[in-house]
Amino acid sequence: TNIGSILASVNPYKPIPGLYSVDAIDLYRQHRLGELPPHIFATANECYCCLWKRHDSQCVLISGESGAGKTESTKLLLKFLSAMSQTSLGAPATEKSTRVEEAILES
């Protein structure tokens, strides 16, 4: 659920098909925070928009107990941001999150 710009999420400990797919990235990048159901991509999109449109610095705090999914949430946030950066560079859809995403996630 969202509480303002805060996303409270629960690790389901199982895959949910399509929840973090390229289609989900495309859907959430086209909408503002609160227009669609709560999602980490909505939070990432808000950060991206504030960073580039308003030139505001951004910080995302991901918190939780051991095993809560902090590392996975970070990877998903970076996946969305890398896809957005590739889109802004005009990269084809098939290459949206390949090189940049791999470099970030490997670091």
C-alpha positions as YAML, in Angstrom:
chain: A
units: angstrom
residues:
- id: 1
  name: THR
  ca: [0.00, 0.00, 0.00]
- id: 2
  name: ASN
  ca: [1.02, 3.63, -0.41]
- id: 3
  name: ILE
  ca: [1.10, 6.12, 2.43]
- id: 4
  name: GLY
  ca: [1.76, 9.31, 0.50]
- id: 5
  name: SER
  ca: [5.05, 8.69, -1.27]
- id: 6
  name: ILE
  ca: [5.88, 5.81, 1.09]
- id: 7
  name: LEU
  ca: [5.43, 2.27, -0.22]
- id: 8
  name: ALA
  ca: [4.78, -0.42, 2.38]
- id: 9
  name: SER
  ca: [5.20, -3.85, 0.83]
- id: 10
  name: VAL
  ca: [5.31, -7.49, 1.90]
- id: 11
  name: ASN
  ca: [7.54, -10.20, 0.49]
- id: 12
  name: PRO
  ca: [5.18, -12.96, -0.76]
- id: 13
  name: TYR
  ca: [8.08, -15.47, -0.76]
- id: 14
  name: LYS
  ca: [6.89, -16.76, -4.15]
- id: 15
  name: PRO
  ca: [7.02, -15.45, -7.72]
- id: 16
  name: ILE
  ca: [3.97, -13.57, -9.00]
- id: 17
  name: PRO
  ca: [3.95, -13.81, -12.82]
- id: 18
  name: GLY
  ca: [4.13, -10.48, -14.62]
- id: 19
  name: LEU
  ca: [4.47, -8.38, -11.48]
- id: 20
  name: TYR
  ca: [7.94, -7.10, -12.40]
- id: 21
  name: SER
  ca: [7.92, -7.66, -16.17]
- id: 22
  name: VAL
  ca: [8.90, -5.26, -18.95]
- id: 23
  name: ASP
  ca: [5.17, -4.67, -19.49]
- id: 24
  name: ALA
  ca: [4.86, -3.56, -15.86]
- id: 25
  name: ILE
  ca: [7.77, -1.16, -16.35]
- id: 26
  name: ASP
  ca: [6.09, 0.31, -19.43]
- id: 27
  name: LEU
  ca: [2.77, 0.63, -17.60]
- id: 28
  name: TYR
  ca: [4.15, 2.39, -14.53]
- id: 29
  name: ARG
  ca: [6.41, 4.73, -16.49]
- id: 30
  name: GLN
  ca: [3.32, 6.18, -18.18]
- id: 31
  name: HIS
  ca: [1.50, 7.05, -14.94]
- id: 32
  name: ARG
  ca: [2.08, 9.25, -11.93]
- id: 33
  name: LEU
  ca: [2.25, 8.02, -8.35]
- id: 34
  name: GLY
  ca: [-1.23, 7.06, -7.13]
- id: 35
  name: GLU
  ca: [-2.82, 6.57, -10.57]
- id: 36
  name: LEU
  ca: [-2.20, 2.80, -10.51]
- id: 37
  name: PRO
  ca: [-2.09, 0.28, -7.67]
- id: 38
  name: PRO
  ca: [0.92, 0.61, -5.32]
- id: 39
  name: HIS
  ca: [4.12, -0.83, -6.81]
- id: 40
  name: ILE
  ca: [7.86, -0.33, -6.45]
- id: 41
  name: PHE
  ca: [7.93, 0.80, -10.09]
- id: 42
  name: ALA
  ca: [5.53, 3.65, -9.22]
- id: 43
  name: THR
  ca: [7.94, 4.80, -6.51]
- id: 44
  name: ALA
  ca: [10.89, 4.49, -8.90]
- id: 45
  name: ASN
  ca: [9.03, 6.45, -11.58]
- id: 46
  name: GLU
  ca: [8.29, 9.27, -9.12]
- id: 47
  name: CYS
  ca: [11.99, 9.45, -8.27]
- id: 48
  name: TYR
  ca: [12.95, 9.47, -11.92]
- id: 49
  name: CYS
  ca: [10.45, 12.23, -12.77]
- id: 50
  name: CYS
  ca: [11.54, 14.40, -9.85]
- id: 51
  name: LEU
  ca: [15.18, 13.89, -10.75]
- id: 52
  name: TRP
  ca: [14.89, 14.92, -14.39]
- id: 53
  name: LYS
  ca: [11.87, 17.21, -14.60]
- id: 54
  name: ARG
  ca: [12.35, 19.20, -11.39]
- id: 55
  name: HIS
  ca: [16.10, 18.64, -10.99]
- id: 56
  name: ASP
  ca: [15.56, 17.54, -7.38]
- id: 57
  name: SER
  ca: [18.01, 15.11, -5.79]
- id: 58
  name: GLN
  ca: [16.41, 11.82, -4.83]
- id: 59
  name: CYS
  ca: [16.94, 9.24, -2.11]
- id: 60
  name: VAL
  ca: [15.11, 5.96, -1.63]
- id: 61
  name: LEU
  ca: [15.18, 4.27, 1.77]
- id: 62
  name: ILE
  ca: [14.50, 0.54, 1.71]
- id: 63
  name: SER
  ca: [14.05, -0.90, 5.17]
- id: 64
  name: GLY
  ca: [12.99, -4.20, 6.69]
- id: 65
  name: GLU
  ca: [13.99, -7.22, 8.69]
- id: 66
  name: SER
  ca: [16.31, -9.95, 7.47]
- id: 67
  name: GLY
  ca: [14.69, -11.82, 4.59]
- id: 68
  name: ALA
  ca: [12.08, -9.12, 3.99]
- id: 69
  name: GLY
  ca: [13.23, -8.50, 0.40]
- id: 70
  name: LYS
  ca: [15.38, -5.37, 0.69]
- id: 71
  name: THR
  ca: [17.97, -6.62, -1.80]
- id: 72
  name: GLU
  ca: [15.31, -7.71, -4.29]
- id: 73
  name: SER
  ca: [13.51, -4.38, -3.91]
- id: 74
  name: THR
  ca: [16.76, -2.55, -4.62]
- id: 75
  name: LYS
  ca: [17.34, -4.68, -7.73]
- id: 76
  name: LEU
  ca: [13.80, -3.93, -8.96]
- id: 77
  name: LEU
  ca: [14.23, -0.21, -8.38]
- id: 78
  name: LEU
  ca: [17.50, -0.24, -10.31]
- id: 79
  name: LYS
  ca: [15.93, -2.35, -13.07]
- id: 80
  name: PHE
  ca: [13.23, 0.29, -13.55]
- id: 81
  name: LEU
  ca: [15.69, 3.21, -13.46]
- id: 82
  name: SER
  ca: [18.04, 1.54, -15.93]
- id: 83
  name: ALA
  ca: [15.15, 0.82, -18.30]
- id: 84
  name: MET
  ca: [14.07, 4.47, -18.05]
- id: 85
  name: SER
  ca: [17.59, 5.71, -18.76]
- id: 86
  name: GLN
  ca: [17.87, 3.47, -21.81]
- id: 87
  name: THR
  ca: [14.48, 4.69, -23.06]
- id: 88
  name: SER
  ca: [15.59, 8.30, -22.72]
- id: 89
  name: LEU
  ca: [18.67, 7.49, -24.81]
- id: 90
  name: GLY
  ca: [16.43, 6.12, -27.58]
- id: 91
  name: ALA
  ca: [17.54, 2.51, -27.26]
- id: 92
  name: PRO
  ca: [15.31, -0.14, -28.87]
- id: 93
  name: ALA
  ca: [12.80, -1.85, -26.56]
- id: 94
  name: THR
  ca: [14.75, -5.11, -26.71]
- id: 95
  name: GLU
  ca: [17.87, -3.40, -25.32]
- id: 96
  name: LYS
  ca: [16.19, -1.18, -22.72]
- id: 97
  name: SER
  ca: [17.72, -2.72, -19.66]
- id: 98
  name: THR
  ca: [20.56, -4.91, -20.83]
- id: 99
  name: ARG
  ca: [23.99, -3.29, -20.52]
- id: 100
  name: VAL
  ca: [23.18, -0.62, -17.94]
- id: 101
  name: GLU
  ca: [21.13, -2.95, -15.77]
- id: 102
  name: GLU
  ca: [23.78, -5.68, -15.87]
- id: 103
  name: ALA
  ca: [26.55, -3.26, -14.93]
- id: 104
  name: ILE
  ca: [24.58, -1.81, -12.01]
- id: 105
  name: LEU
  ca: [23.39, -5.15, -10.68]
- id: 106
  name: GLU
  ca: [26.87, -6.67, -10.93]
- id: 107
  name: SER
  ca: [28.30, -3.81, -8.88]
...
